[in-house]
Amino acid sequence: MDKRLDSAWWALRLGLGLGPFLAGLDKFFDILANWEMYLSPLALKVVPVSATTFMHVVGVVEMIVGLAILTRWTRLGAYVAMLWLVAIAINLVTTGMFFDLAVRDVEIAIGAYTLARLTEVREAAGVRTAAPPMPSAATRTA
């Protein structure tokens, strides 16, 4: 495994892990956005619960996916995030608005796919997924 890819893998892993986790957490507080406004009227007709309850369930799923990406289930979490983001993009398109956000979510889904594939390569090469060890004082001065 080419070590030069480590920084890209870590950037994707941290960004795609923390992003969904924090967005999921915010589904309970609405600090970042009023998440219910992004729900398609079609989705509201299909789900058997209120928009608030639905967004709380979405928040829990997003936090689980974020944690999966940040832990030993990076590959699985990244594939789930990819599918989840495509579903969100479809929901956004069916609102008749938010096309820019739908495009953004498809782009992030591509990043999640890339993380999953890079993780497969790392796993095949036997690379650990834990944080790399900090260099010792002796190595830093050398």
N, C-alpha and C positions, 0 to 999 in steps of 0.2 A: 504494500500500500504506500503510495506516494505521500509522504508527510506534509507536503505543501497543501494537500487538500484538507488537512485538519482544521485550519482556521475557517474555511468555508463551511465545513460540517458543523463546527461549534457555533458559528453565527446562525446558521439555519436552525440548529437544535434549540438554542436559547431563544431566538426570536419566535419560532413556531411553537415553542413550549410555553413561554411566558405570555405571549399575546393571547392565545385562547384562554389560558387560565385566568388572566386579569379581565378579559372581556366577559368570561363566564361569571366571575365574581361580581362584576358590575351589573349583571342582569338583576341583582338583588338591590342595588343602590342607585342605579341610573345617574351616575356622576358623569360618565363619558357621553352618554346619549340616552334619549328616550327610545329604548329598543323596540317597544311595541309599534312605533310608527313604521318600522321596516317590515312588519308582517303583511303579507299579501291578503287581500280580502278573500281570495280563494283558500288560502291556508286557514283563515279564521272560520270558514264554513266547514272545513274538513276536520279540524281538531275538536274533540269533545269537551274542551276545557276553556276557561277564560284566557285572554291574551296574556295576562299577568302570570297565571299558572304555567302556561306554555313556555313563556320566556324564562321562568325559574327552572323548568326542566331542561331547557336549552342551556342555561347557565351551568347546571350540574354536569351535563354531558361535556360542555366545553372545558370545564375545569378538569374532568377526568382525562380527556384527550390531551390537554396541556401537561398534566402530570405524567401521563404515559410517555410522551415525547421526552420529558426531562429525566425519565428513569430508564430502566433496562428495556422498556418496551418501545423504544424510539421508532423502530421500523413500523410496527403495527399502528402506533399512534399517528405517525405521519401519513400512512395510507388512509386511516379513518379521517384525519383532518382534511386530506385531499377531497375525499368524497363529501364530507360535511360542507366544505367551502363551495363545492359545485352545487350542492343542494341549496345553500344560501343564495348563491348567484341566481339560480332558477327562481327561487322565491322572490328575489328583488326584481327580476325581469317581469314577473307576473303582476307586480304592483303597477306597472306602466310608468314607473319612475325609477330613480336610483340606478340607471344603467351604468353610470360611472363606477358606482360601488360594486356592481355585478362584475364588471371587467376587472376591477381590483381584486375581488375575491377569486376569480379564475386565475389571475396571475399568482396570487398567494398559494392557490392549490397546486400550481406548477412547482412552486418552491417546496411545498410539502412532498410532492412526488419525488423531487430531486433529493430531498433529505432521506426519504425511504430508500431510494436506490443507492445513495452513498453509504447508508447504514448497512445495506446488504453487502457492499464491497468491503467495508470495514470488518464486518462479521466474518466474511469468507477469508479475510487475511488474518483473522485472529486479533484484531486491534481492540483494546479495552475501550469501554464507553465511559469510564469514570474520568474525572478531571485529571489532566496530566499533572505529575508531581511538580512542585515548585522547585526551581534550581536551588541548590545549596549555596551558601555564601562562598565556598571555595570555587564552585563552578562559575558563579557570576563574576568573580574577579579575574578568572583565567582568560 
